[in-house]
Amino acid sequence: MSSMILEEGSKIFHSLHGLGTVESIEEKIVLGRPTRFTVSSFGDDGLKIMINLDRKDSMVRPVVETTEVPEIMQYLQSYELELPSKAPTRYTLNLNKLKTGDVFSLCEVIKSLTALSTRRKLSPKDQTMLEKSRRHLAEELGYVYQSDPGEMEARIDQACRFGFN
């Protein structure tokens, strides 16, 4: 994270909260060491969190580049994985993927839960995870392409379903 250059107004992606905006960057003394934090806001509900930028596992990454979007959409079309049949195991596996912050891990969660939803009804936790993950990716890609997140969500869903229609 320390290699990411941030300033007020920068867009970032948080693994669990989606697309956010850096409101301020602060330095605080933590355990006797200067530590960089960002205060960032996420979503329309006014969620603000302080993120330690000096931690490798801050779950924050830069927003994807426009040039990466075709590869992301192709990955959504082609990725296949059998998920564990037990919902708690599946949920933990997917949550760990989301926490990595990697956009392709996010795609894996979306694709695998979408595929599972075509075969059977998802558990409430799986359904919530799928909806949030799809919305987060749609918001990010919508920002990158300056298009409506709802339109991007439909494109994501179409790409996911392409592989098993």
JOWO-V463397 format. One record per run of one state. SS is the DSSP state (alpha for helix, beta for strand, coil for the rest). FROM is the first residue (numbers start at 1). TO is the last residue. Records with the same first field share a line. If there is no record, write none. Layout:
SS = FROM-TO ; FROM-TO
This chain:
coil = 1-10 ; 15-17 ; 31-32 ; 43-46 ; 53-59 ; 63-65 ; 79-86 ; 100-102 ; 120-123 ; 146-148 ; 163-165
beta = 11-14 ; 18-30 ; 33-42 ; 47-52 ; 60-62
alpha = 66-78 ; 87-99 ; 103-119 ; 124-145 ; 149-162
